[in-house]
Amino acid sequence: MPGVVILGEVMSCIRLHMHGIEVIAVPAVKFLTPLLPGIRVRLSVDKKQESLLGFSCHAENKLICNGQIRFKV
């Protein structure tokens, strides 16, 4: 699955669970392992700063990608 598709899904999940936020930048993202279609992904998100979230995606016990998303409310 292309990285841009994974990143789009990450942003959609964050918007769904954090109502009213607007993603304004992705200052860092690293794709580490290819993700094949049909594989379930676990997304973890943690707040780094007032307007900065860190995220990571794991599938089958492998880190797929991680990064940061800057947002505003």
N, C-alpha and C positions, 0 to 999 in steps of 0.2 A: 504494500500500500504506500503510495507517495507520501512524503513527509508533510506536504501542504494539506493533505486530507486529514492526517492524524492531528495536526495542529488545529485545523478547523473544528474537529470533533472535541478537542480539549477546550477550546474557547466556547463552543456551544454548551458543553456540560457546565462550565464555570458560570456562564450567564444564566443557565437554568436554575442553578442552586444558589446563586448570589443575585437576587432580583435587583434590578436598577443599576447594575454596573455597566460601564462602557470600557471595552478594551481599547487602550490608546497606543500601546506599543508592545513589542515582543523583543526586549533587549538581549535575550539570550535563549537559544534553543540548540540542543544537540541530539541528533538521531544516531543511536548506537547500534541497533540491531534491526534488520528488516522485519516488518510485520506482514504476515501473510493474511489474505482475506479469510474471514470466518473465525479468526482467533479472538478470544475474549481478552479484553484489556482492563486492567485495574488502574484507575487514575487516583493519585494522591495529590492534595493541594495543601500548602501551608502559607500562612501570611508571613512575609519577610520584613516588610516595612508598612507604613500607613497605606501606601498605594501600590504595593508590589507583592505579587504572589509567586511562590515557587511551585513547580509541579513536576511530577514524574509519572511515567506510564510503564507498567510491567505487564508482561504476558509470558505465561509458562515459566515463571521464576526467572525471567530475564528482563533487564532494564532495556526498554525500547527507546525511550527518549526522556529528556528532562530539560528544564528551562525556567524562565521567568516571564511573567506577564505584568505589565504596568496597566493600571486601571484608574478610572475616576467614577464617582458616584453621581 
